[in-house]
Amino acid sequence: MILHGGILDYAVTFGAGLLMSFTPCAYPLLPVTVAVVAGANTRGSHLNGFMLSVIYVLGLAVSYSALAAVAVLTGKVFGTIQNNPWVFVVIGNLILFFALVMLDFIPFPMFSVPSPGQRPRGRRALFLMGAASGFVVGPCTAPVLGSLLLYIGSKHNLLFGMSLLFTFAFGLGTSLILAGTFSGFLSVLPKSGQWMNLVKKAAGIVLIIISELMFLRAGSFWI
């Protein structure tokens, strides 16, 4: 996941979100989340299921966008030292930490999973559950999300940062929207298995490459 500050960032970020939805701790939550959305879909129609699923993912997107705003505002505070090589050393080590989490060398805390029986009352409750769901899938999204926040903080552009994480959230929630709209979608998805660990490890390797690029950038100041 290598970003360059252009329009293609949105395509790459959406793809990263979609990829994260097929990791071991996010993918098994799909049936649970769909059951929650289905519980709120009292009409039972595809259109209503679609709208409720979008509301759920919108909650997730808003919470991630808020994190982006914090990253941008924090990045502006430290913007005067962005040409300091030690900044790239710190960022490189943070991304390397995220990579080691993805590769299971460093454990990451798990959060409680909502029960399908916990049916939200109204669209507002569904929105709030979506906003909280980002913490539920944290063990899988945190490494990529953290790397994105570091990147966003370096750009000092509030609208760009918030819209980028908004896009990431909808990439993460695409399968949910499809499953919440079409009841048969879950049946066509592949079953959980070793392939999800390969997806996770591939993402970890990409993060290692990015961290190495940060170290090379830092080294260029001393050469």
C-alpha positions as CSV (number, residue, x, y, z in Angstrom):
1,M,0.0,0.0,0.0
2,I,2.2,2.9,-1.3
3,L,0.5,6.2,-1.6
4,H,1.6,9.3,-3.4
5,G,-0.8,12.1,-2.5
6,G,-2.9,11.9,-5.7
7,I,-6.4,10.7,-6.8
8,L,-5.1,7.1,-7.0
9,D,-4.8,7.2,-3.2
10,Y,-8.5,6.7,-3.0
11,A,-8.5,3.6,-5.2
12,V,-5.5,2.1,-3.2
13,T,-7.2,3.0,0.1
14,F,-10.5,1.5,-0.9
15,G,-8.7,-1.7,-2.0
16,A,-6.9,-1.8,1.3
17,G,-10.1,-1.6,3.2
18,L,-11.6,-4.3,1.1
19,L,-8.6,-6.5,1.7
20,M,-8.8,-6.0,5.4
21,S,-12.4,-7.3,5.4
22,F,-11.0,-10.7,4.4
23,T,-8.6,-11.0,7.3
24,P,-9.1,-13.6,10.1
25,C,-10.6,-11.3,12.8
26,A,-12.8,-9.2,10.5
27,Y,-14.2,-11.9,8.1
28,P,-15.9,-14.1,10.7
29,L,-17.7,-11.0,12.0
30,L,-19.6,-10.6,8.7
31,P,-22.4,-13.1,9.5
32,V,-22.8,-11.5,13.0
33,T,-23.0,-8.0,11.7
34,V,-25.4,-9.0,8.9
35,A,-27.7,-10.6,11.5
36,V,-27.7,-7.3,13.4
37,V,-28.7,-5.4,10.2
38,A,-31.3,-8.0,9.3
39,G,-32.8,-7.6,12.8
40,A,-33.4,-4.0,12.1
41,N,-34.8,-4.7,8.6
42,T,-38.4,-5.2,9.7
43,R,-39.6,-4.6,6.1
44,G,-37.5,-7.4,4.7
45,S,-36.9,-5.6,1.4
46,H,-33.6,-5.4,-0.5
47,L,-33.8,-1.6,-0.7
48,N,-34.3,-1.2,3.1
49,G,-31.5,-3.7,3.7
50,F,-29.2,-1.7,1.5
51,M,-30.1,1.5,3.3
52,L,-29.6,0.0,6.8
53,S,-26.3,-1.5,5.7
54,V,-25.1,1.9,4.4
55,I,-26.1,3.6,7.6
56,Y,-24.1,1.0,9.6
57,V,-21.0,1.5,7.4
58,L,-21.6,5.2,7.5
59,G,-21.2,5.1,11.3
60,L,-17.9,3.3,10.8
61,A,-16.8,5.8,8.2
62,V,-17.6,8.8,10.4
63,S,-15.6,7.4,13.3
64,Y,-12.6,6.7,11.1
65,S,-12.9,10.2,9.5
66,A,-12.8,11.7,13.0
67,L,-9.5,9.8,13.6
68,A,-8.2,11.3,10.4
69,A,-9.1,14.9,11.6
70,V,-7.1,14.3,14.8
71,A,-4.1,13.0,12.7
72,V,-4.2,16.0,10.4
73,L,-4.4,18.5,13.3
74,T,-1.7,16.8,15.2
75,G,0.4,16.6,12.0
76,K,0.1,20.4,11.6
77,V,1.5,20.9,15.1
78,F,4.6,18.9,14.2
79,G,4.7,20.1,10.6
80,T,7.8,22.3,11.2
81,I,9.9,19.2,11.9
82,Q,8.8,17.0,9.0
83,N,12.1,17.4,7.2
84,N,13.9,16.1,10.3
85,P,15.3,12.6,9.5
86,W,14.4,11.4,13.0
87,V,10.7,11.9,12.1
88,F,11.0,9.4,9.3
89,V,12.8,7.0,11.7
90,V,10.0,7.2,14.2
91,I,7.3,6.8,11.5
92,G,9.3,3.9,10.0
93,N,9.4,2.1,13.3
94,L,5.7,2.6,14.0
95,I,4.8,1.1,10.6
96,L,7.3,-1.7,11.3
97,F,5.4,-2.3,14.6
98,F,2.1,-2.5,12.7
99,A,3.7,-4.9,10.3
100,L,4.8,-7.2,13.1
101,V,1.2,-7.1,14.4
102,M,-0.1,-8.2,11.0
103,L,2.5,-11.0,11.0
104,D,1.5,-12.1,14.5
105,F,4.9,-11.5,16.0
106,I,3.3,-9.0,18.4
107,P,-0.1,-9.7,20.0
108,F,-2.9,-7.1,19.7
109,P,-5.9,-6.9,22.2
110,M,-9.2,-8.3,21.0
111,F,-12.5,-6.5,21.7
112,S,-15.8,-8.1,22.5
113,V,-18.0,-9.1,19.5
114,P,-21.6,-8.0,19.5
115,S,-24.2,-10.8,19.7
116,P,-26.6,-11.3,16.8
117,G,-29.4,-11.1,19.4
118,Q,-28.5,-7.5,20.2
119,R,-30.8,-5.9,17.7
120,P,-30.5,-2.1,17.4
121,R,-33.7,0.0,17.9
122,G,-33.8,2.4,15.0
123,R,-31.4,3.7,12.5
124,R,-29.6,5.9,15.0
125,A,-28.7,2.9,17.1
126,L,-27.5,1.1,14.0
127,F,-25.3,4.1,13.1
128,L,-23.8,4.1,16.6
129,M,-23.1,0.3,16.4
130,G,-21.4,0.9,13.1
131,A,-19.2,3.6,14.7
132,A,-18.3,1.3,17.5
133,S,-17.6,-1.6,15.1
134,G,-14.2,-0.1,14.1
135,F,-12.9,-1.0,17.5
136,V,-14.3,-4.6,17.2
137,V,-12.3,-5.3,14.1
138,G,-9.3,-3.3,15.5
139,P,-6.8,-6.2,15.6
140,C,-7.0,-6.5,11.8
141,T,-7.5,-2.9,10.8
142,A,-5.2,-1.2,13.3
143,P,-1.9,-1.8,11.5
144,V,-3.2,-0.5,8.1
145,L,-5.3,2.2,9.7
146,G,-2.4,3.3,11.8
147,S,-0.2,3.5,8.8
148,L,-2.8,5.6,7.0
149,L,-3.1,8.0,9.9
150,L,0.7,8.5,9.9
151,Y,0.5,9.2,6.1
152,I,-2.5,11.5,6.5
153,G,-0.9,13.4,9.4
154,S,2.1,14.2,7.1
155,K,-0.2,15.8,4.4
156,H,-1.7,18.5,6.6
157,N,-4.9,18.5,4.5
158,L,-8.0,18.0,6.6
159,L,-10.5,17.3,3.7
160,F,-8.1,14.9,2.0
161,G,-7.4,13.0,5.2
162,M,-11.0,12.7,6.3
163,S,-12.2,11.6,2.8
164,L,-9.3,9.1,2.5
165,L,-10.3,7.3,5.7
166,F,-14.0,7.6,4.7
167,T,-13.1,5.7,1.6
168,F,-11.1,3.1,3.6
169,A,-14.2,2.5,5.8
170,F,-16.5,1.9,2.8
171,G,-13.9,-0.5,1.3
172,L,-14.0,-2.3,4.6
173,G,-17.8,-2.3,4.6
174,T,-18.4,-3.2,0.9
175,S,-19.0,-6.9,1.7
176,L,-21.3,-6.0,4.6
177,I,-23.4,-3.8,2.3
178,L,-23.7,-6.5,-0.2
179,A,-24.5,-9.1,2.4
180,G,-27.0,-6.8,4.1
181,T,-28.8,-6.2,0.8
182,F,-28.8,-9.7,-0.7
183,S,-29.5,-12.5,1.7
184,G,-27.8,-15.1,-0.5
185,F,-24.5,-13.2,-0.7
186,L,-22.9,-14.9,2.3
187,S,-23.5,-18.3,0.7
188,V,-21.3,-17.4,-2.3
189,L,-18.4,-16.2,-0.2
190,P,-15.5,-18.6,0.5
191,K,-15.4,-20.3,3.9
192,S,-12.9,-19.1,6.5
193,G,-9.6,-20.8,6.1
194,Q,-5.8,-20.5,5.7
195,W,-6.2,-18.2,2.8
196,M,-7.2,-15.4,5.2
197,N,-3.9,-15.7,7.0
198,L,-2.1,-15.4,3.7
199,V,-4.0,-12.1,3.1
200,K,-3.0,-10.9,6.5
201,K,0.6,-11.8,6.0
202,A,0.7,-10.2,2.6
203,A,-0.5,-7.0,4.1
204,G,2.2,-7.2,6.8
205,I,4.9,-7.6,4.1
206,V,3.7,-4.5,2.3
207,L,3.9,-2.6,5.6
208,I,7.5,-3.8,6.0
209,I,8.4,-2.5,2.6
210,I,6.8,0.9,3.5
211,S,8.8,1.1,6.7
212,E,12.0,0.4,4.8
213,L,11.2,3.2,2.5
214,M,10.8,5.5,5.5
215,F,14.2,4.4,6.8
216,L,15.8,5.0,3.3
217,R,14.2,8.5,3.3
218,A,15.8,9.2,6.7
219,G,19.1,7.9,5.5
220,S,19.1,10.3,2.6
221,F,19.4,13.2,5.0
222,W,22.7,11.8,6.3
223,I,24.3,10.9,3.0
